[in-house]
Amino acid sequence: MHLALGVGGPHQQRGAAHRPRGDARRPAPETVDALVPVQCGVLPALAVIGGNLNTGNAAIPAYCASKAGMLGAVRSMADRLGPDGIRVNAICPGFIETAMLGLTLDMPGVRQRFEESSVLKRIGQPSEIGEPAAFLLSDKASFITGQSIIVDGGVLATA
């Protein structure tokens, strides 16, 4: 049995200065809560956890911390579940054209800024995350576990 569990986070339209006190310290609940069924053994054949990778942003420290925690959990679960033949990896997408990012991309100048941050000078498509996920779930990736696969069009290559 193979399973891919995608974990995203709500995109905040406002900076930390405009959020209620304490919100900037709260992790994205769907990021943290996604680990609960895994830790409780509800998902006996976990192969991939997808999450966003953020190199750091002063406006969203809890979000960044929750994603760093997800990457640590991937390594920990790979170590714990590997002896049972269960592979656990993370897919770390960059800017992908999804409904969640749609409102942000419609803001003046944002799409252009995101595209310029990519070495490939464009925003990714959902299928460009699906292909690496399919590979990680396949037998072709049978010796890959505990890894974070960055799929960001080269954004971190220039960071």
C-alpha positions in Angstrom: 0.0 0.0 0.0 1.3 3.5 -0.9 0.0 6.8 0.3 0.8 10.5 -0.3 -0.3 13.0 2.3 -0.2 16.6 1.1 0.2 19.3 3.7 -0.2 23.0 2.8 -0.9 26.0 4.8 -3.3 29.0 4.5 -1.6 31.9 2.8 -1.8 35.1 4.9 -2.6 38.2 2.9 -1.4 40.5 5.7 1.9 40.9 7.5 2.4 40.2 11.1 1.8 43.8 12.1 -1.8 43.4 10.9 -2.6 40.2 12.7 -4.0 39.9 16.2 -1.3 39.6 18.8 0.0 36.0 19.0 -1.1 34.9 15.5 2.4 35.2 14.1 3.5 32.6 16.7 0.8 30.0 15.9 1.8 27.2 13.5 -0.5 26.4 10.7 -2.8 23.8 12.3 -3.2 21.7 9.2 0.5 21.3 9.1 0.9 20.1 12.7 -2.4 18.2 12.8 -1.4 16.1 9.7 1.2 14.3 11.8 -1.3 13.1 14.4 -2.8 10.2 12.4 0.7 9.2 11.3 2.0 9.1 14.8 -1.0 7.1 16.0 -0.5 4.5 13.3 -3.7 5.3 11.3 -1.5 5.5 8.2 0.4 2.2 8.2 2.0 2.7 4.7 3.1 6.3 4.6 5.4 7.0 1.7 5.4 10.7 1.1 4.6 13.9 3.1 4.4 17.0 1.0 5.1 20.4 2.6 6.3 23.8 1.7 9.9 24.8 2.4 10.4 28.4 3.6 13.9 29.7 4.2 12.6 32.1 6.8 10.3 35.0 6.9 10.0 37.4 9.9 6.3 37.9 9.2 5.5 34.2 9.5 7.8 32.6 12.1 5.3 30.0 13.3 4.6 28.9 9.7 8.4 28.5 9.0 8.9 26.7 12.3 6.0 24.3 11.5 7.5 23.4 8.1 10.9 22.9 9.7 9.2 20.6 12.2 7.6 18.7 9.3 11.0 18.1 7.7 12.4 16.8 11.1 9.3 14.6 11.4 10.0 13.1 7.9 13.5 12.1 8.9 12.3 10.8 12.2 9.5 8.7 10.7 11.9 7.4 8.0 14.1 6.1 10.7 11.3 4.7 12.7 9.3 3.1 9.8 12.2 2.2 7.5 12.7 -1.3 9.1 9.1 -2.1 8.1 9.8 -1.2 4.5 7.9 2.1 4.7 9.6 5.1 3.0 8.9 8.6 4.1 10.0 11.7 2.1 9.0 15.3 1.8 8.1 17.2 -1.3 8.8 20.9 -0.8 7.0 22.9 -3.5 7.8 26.5 -4.4 5.2 28.9 -5.9 2.6 26.6 -7.5 -0.5 27.9 -9.3 -3.2 26.6 -7.0 -6.4 28.1 -5.6 -4.6 28.7 -2.3 -2.1 31.0 -4.0 -4.6 32.4 -6.5 -5.7 35.5 -4.6 -2.1 36.4 -3.8 -1.1 36.0 -7.5 -3.9 38.4 -8.5 -2.4 41.2 -6.3 -0.5 43.9 -8.3 3.1 43.0 -8.9 3.1 39.7 -7.0 2.9 37.3 -9.9 5.8 39.1 -11.6 7.9 39.1 -8.4 7.3 35.4 -7.8 8.2 34.6 -11.4 11.3 36.7 -11.2 12.4 34.8 -8.1 12.5 31.6 -10.0 15.5 30.6 -12.1 13.0 29.3 -14.7 11.1 32.6 -14.6 7.7 31.1 -14.1 5.3 29.7 -11.5 4.9 26.0 -11.2 1.9 23.9 -12.1 0.3 21.3 -9.8 1.4 18.5 -12.2 5.0 19.5 -11.6 4.4 18.4 -7.9 2.5 15.3 -8.9 5.3 13.9 -11.1 7.9 13.9 -8.3 5.2 12.4 -5.9 4.5 9.7 -8.4 8.2 8.9 -8.7 8.6 8.8 -4.9 5.7 6.4 -4.6 7.0 4.1 -7.3 9.5 1.2 -7.0 12.0 3.4 -8.9 12.5 5.3 -5.6 12.8 2.2 -3.5 16.1 3.3 -1.9 15.0 6.9 -1.2 13.8 7.7 2.3 14.1 10.5 4.8 14.7 13.1 2.0 13.3 16.5 1.2 12.8 17.0 -2.5 12.7 20.7 -3.4 10.5 21.5 -6.4 10.6 25.3 -6.7 11.9 26.2 -10.1 15.3 27.1 -8.7 14.1 29.7 -6.2 16.4 28.4 -3.5 19.3 28.1 -5.9 19.7 31.8 -5.8 18.7 32.4 -2.1 
